[in-house]
Amino acid sequence: MTLNKWFEKGQTFEQYRTSMQVNQVEVTAVYEQVQLNDEDQRFLTDLRERNWRGIVLTADWCGDAALNVPIIQRMAEVSDIELRFLIRDENLELMNQYLTNGTSRSIPIFVFIDQEGKEVRVWGPRADEIQQLVTSLRNDLPASDSPDFEEKQKNMYREFKQTITTDPNMWRAVIDSVKEKLA
């Protein structure tokens, strides 16, 4: 299937957001609170002439998506880039074309296409600064065979999601990373 067909198959942001069962509150909060500064606005407005669209591979349960989806949706609105959302596990044929490190179905993945449906940029699943945070948090976990590993890992991911969905510094890291990719 062509990228244009995948785009047509996707949901709008509102359809995706209203169908969410897990992270709707977080996505909505970030979407309503994220601020794009004047430089961001100029950069994003200049992207309008490219006439891009975007396909987003995502899932409701994903903490990274709770951070990235609403921020990049806001950026796309300023750029007149229409995004369409596909659920990862329902679209593995496309997801398997965008594996992280060639092996992992990490999400979200943002595939930007031109009007002919040709891929022009891909971003995701995380900004480098967010990846560094995750790596640091994982390094603090006990060994995977430790009796308290599972509990500590769950707590780590819960705290990670809380941090990334409430800290504007994390949001800035995403904005800057996406701008760098789209430049």
Contacts in CASP RR format, 6 or more apart in sequence:
PFRMAT RR
TARGET T0000
AUTHOR 0000-0000-0000
METHOD contacts of the structure
MODEL  1
MTLNKWFEKGQTFEQYRTSMQVNQVEVTAVYEQVQLNDEDQRFLTDLRER
NWRGIVLTADWCGDAALNVPIIQRMAEVSDIELRFLIRDENLELMNQYLT
NGTSRSIPIFVFIDQEGKEVRVWGPRADEIQQLVTSLRNDLPASDSPDFE
EKQKNMYREFKQTITTDPNMWRAVIDSVKEKLA
1 93 0 8 1.000
1 94 0 8 1.000
2 117 0 8 1.000
3 55 0 8 1.000
3 111 0 8 1.000
3 113 0 8 1.000
3 117 0 8 1.000
3 118 0 8 1.000
3 119 0 8 1.000
4 113 0 8 1.000
4 116 0 8 1.000
4 117 0 8 1.000
6 55 0 8 1.000
6 84 0 8 1.000
6 86 0 8 1.000
6 91 0 8 1.000
6 94 0 8 1.000
7 53 0 8 1.000
7 54 0 8 1.000
7 55 0 8 1.000
7 84 0 8 1.000
7 113 0 8 1.000
7 117 0 8 1.000
8 84 0 8 1.000
9 84 0 8 1.000
9 86 0 8 1.000
9 91 0 8 1.000
10 55 0 8 1.000
10 84 0 8 1.000
10 85 0 8 1.000
10 86 0 8 1.000
11 19 0 8 1.000
11 84 0 8 1.000
11 85 0 8 1.000
11 86 0 8 1.000
12 84 0 8 1.000
12 85 0 8 1.000
13 69 0 8 1.000
13 73 0 8 1.000
13 83 0 8 1.000
13 85 0 8 1.000
15 85 0 8 1.000
16 58 0 8 1.000
16 69 0 8 1.000
16 85 0 8 1.000
17 24 0 8 1.000
17 27 0 8 1.000
17 28 0 8 1.000
17 31 0 8 1.000
18 24 0 8 1.000
19 60 0 8 1.000
20 27 0 8 1.000
20 60 0 8 1.000
21 60 0 8 1.000
22 60 0 8 1.000
22 61 0 8 1.000
23 60 0 8 1.000
23 61 0 8 1.000
23 62 0 8 1.000
23 63 0 8 1.000
23 65 0 8 1.000
23 66 0 8 1.000
23 161 0 8 1.000
24 60 0 8 1.000
26 63 0 8 1.000
26 66 0 8 1.000
26 161 0 8 1.000
26 165 0 8 1.000
27 65 0 8 1.000
27 66 0 8 1.000
27 69 0 8 1.000
27 70 0 8 1.000
28 70 0 8 1.000
29 165 0 8 1.000
29 166 0 8 1.000
30 66 0 8 1.000
30 67 0 8 1.000
30 70 0 8 1.000
30 71 0 8 1.000
30 165 0 8 1.000
30 171 0 8 1.000
31 70 0 8 1.000
31 71 0 8 1.000
31 73 0 8 1.000
31 74 0 8 1.000
33 168 0 8 1.000
34 70 0 8 1.000
34 71 0 8 1.000
34 74 0 8 1.000
34 168 0 8 1.000
34 171 0 8 1.000
34 175 0 8 1.000
35 168 0 8 1.000
36 44 0 8 1.000
36 74 0 8 1.000
36 75 0 8 1.000
36 78 0 8 1.000
36 175 0 8 1.000
40 75 0 8 1.000
40 78 0 8 1.000
40 175 0 8 1.000
40 179 0 8 1.000
41 78 0 8 1.000
43 179 0 8 1.000
43 183 0 8 1.000
44 75 0 8 1.000
44 78 0 8 1.000
44 79 0 8 1.000
44 179 0 8 1.000
45 78 0 8 1.000
45 79 0 8 1.000
47 79 0 8 1.000
47 80 0 8 1.000
47 81 0 8 1.000
47 182 0 8 1.000
48 79 0 8 1.000
48 80 0 8 1.000
50 114 0 8 1.000
50 120 0 8 1.000
51 80 0 8 1.000
51 114 0 8 1.000
51 115 0 8 1.000
52 79 0 8 1.000
52 81 0 8 1.000
52 112 0 8 1.000
52 113 0 8 1.000
52 114 0 8 1.000
52 120 0 8 1.000
52 121 0 8 1.000
53 81 0 8 1.000
53 82 0 8 1.000
53 83 0 8 1.000
53 84 0 8 1.000
53 112 0 8 1.000
53 113 0 8 1.000
53 114 0 8 1.000
53 115 0 8 1.000
53 117 0 8 1.000
54 76 0 8 1.000
54 81 0 8 1.000
54 82 0 8 1.000
54 83 0 8 1.000
54 84 0 8 1.000
54 110 0 8 1.000
54 111 0 8 1.000
54 112 0 8 1.000
54 113 0 8 1.000
55 83 0 8 1.000
55 84 0 8 1.000
55 86 0 8 1.000
55 94 0 8 1.000
55 110 0 8 1.000
55 111 0 8 1.000
55 113 0 8 1.000
56 69 0 8 1.000
56 72 0 8 1.000
56 83 0 8 1.000
56 84 0 8 1.000
56 85 0 8 1.000
56 86 0 8 1.000
56 108 0 8 1.000
56 109 0 8 1.000
56 110 0 8 1.000
56 111 0 8 1.000
57 86 0 8 1.000
57 88 0 8 1.000
57 91 0 8 1.000
57 94 0 8 1.000
57 95 0 8 1.000
57 98 0 8 1.000
57 107 0 8 1.000
57 108 0 8 1.000
57 109 0 8 1.000
57 111 0 8 1.000
58 65 0 8 1.000
58 69 0 8 1.000
58 85 0 8 1.000
58 86 0 8 1.000
58 87 0 8 1.000
58 88 0 8 1.000
58 107 0 8 1.000
58 108 0 8 1.000
58 109 0 8 1.000
59 65 0 8 1.000
59 87 0 8 1.000
59 88 0 8 1.000
59 89 0 8 1.000
59 107 0 8 1.000
60 87 0 8 1.000
62 107 0 8 1.000
62 108 0 8 1.000
63 157 0 8 1.000
63 160 0 8 1.000
63 161 0 8 1.000
63 164 0 8 1.000
63 165 0 8 1.000
64 106 0 8 1.000
64 107 0 8 1.000
64 108 0 8 1.000
64 125 0 8 1.000
64 126 0 8 1.000
64 130 0 8 1.000
64 164 0 8 1.000
65 107 0 8 1.000
65 108 0 8 1.000
66 161 0 8 1.000
66 164 0 8 1.000
66 165 0 8 1.000
67 130 0 8 1.000
67 164 0 8 1.000
67 165 0 8 1.000
67 170 0 8 1.000
67 171 0 8 1.000
67 174 0 8 1.000
68 108 0 8 1.000
68 110 0 8 1.000
68 124 0 8 1.000
68 125 0 8 1.000
68 126 0 8 1.000
68 174 0 8 1.000
69 85 0 8 1.000
69 108 0 8 1.000
71 171 0 8 1.000
71 174 0 8 1.000
71 175 0 8 1.000
71 178 0 8 1.000
72 83 0 8 1.000
72 110 0 8 1.000
72 123 0 8 1.000
72 174 0 8 1.000
72 178 0 8 1.000
73 83 0 8 1.000
75 81 0 8 1.000
75 175 0 8 1.000
75 178 0 8 1.000
75 179 0 8 1.000
76 82 0 8 1.000
76 83 0 8 1.000
81 112 0 8 1.000
83 110 0 8 1.000
86 94 0 8 1.000
88 95 0 8 1.000
88 105 0 8 1.000
88 107 0 8 1.000
89 95 0 8 1.000
92 105 0 8 1.000
95 105 0 8 1.000
95 107 0 8 1.000
95 109 0 8 1.000
96 105 0 8 1.000
98 109 0 8 1.000
98 111 0 8 1.000
98 122 0 8 1.000
99 105 0 8 1.000
99 106 0 8 1.000
100 106 0 8 1.000
100 109 0 8 1.000
100 124 0 8 1.000
100 125 0 8 1.000
106 124 0 8 1.000
106 125 0 8 1.000
106 126 0 8 1.000
107 125 0 8 1.000
108 124 0 8 1.000
108 125 0 8 1.000
109 122 0 8 1.000
109 123 0 8 1.000
109 124 0 8 1.000
109 125 0 8 1.000
110 122 0 8 1.000
110 123 0 8 1.000
110 124 0 8 1.000
110 178 0 8 1.000
111 119 0 8 1.000
111 121 0 8 1.000
111 122 0 8 1.000
112 119 0 8 1.000
112 120 0 8 1.000
112 121 0 8 1.000
112 122 0 8 1.000
112 123 0 8 1.000
112 182 0 8 1.000
113 119 0 8 1.000
113 120 0 8 1.000
114 120 0 8 1.000
121 181 0 8 1.000
121 182 0 8 1.000
122 181 0 8 1.000
123 177 0 8 1.000
123 178 0 8 1.000
123 181 0 8 1.000
123 182 0 8 1.000
126 134 0 8 1.000
127 173 0 8 1.000
127 174 0 8 1.000
127 176 0 8 1.000
127 177 0 8 1.000
127 178 0 8 1.000
128 173 0 8 1.000
128 177 0 8 1.000
129 170 0 8 1.000
129 173 0 8 1.000
129 177 0 8 1.000
130 164 0 8 1.000
130 170 0 8 1.000
130 173 0 8 1.000
130 174 0 8 1.000
133 160 0 8 1.000
133 163 0 8 1.000
133 164 0 8 1.000
133 170 0 8 1.000
134 160 0 8 1.000
137 156 0 8 1.000
137 159 0 8 1.000
137 160 0 8 1.000
138 156 0 8 1.000
140 156 0 8 1.000
141 149 0 8 1.000
141 152 0 8 1.000
141 153 0 8 1.000
141 156 0 8 1.000
142 148 0 8 1.000
142 149 0 8 1.000
142 152 0 8 1.000
143 149 0 8 1.000
146 152 0 8 1.000
163 170 0 8 1.000
164 170 0 8 1.000
END
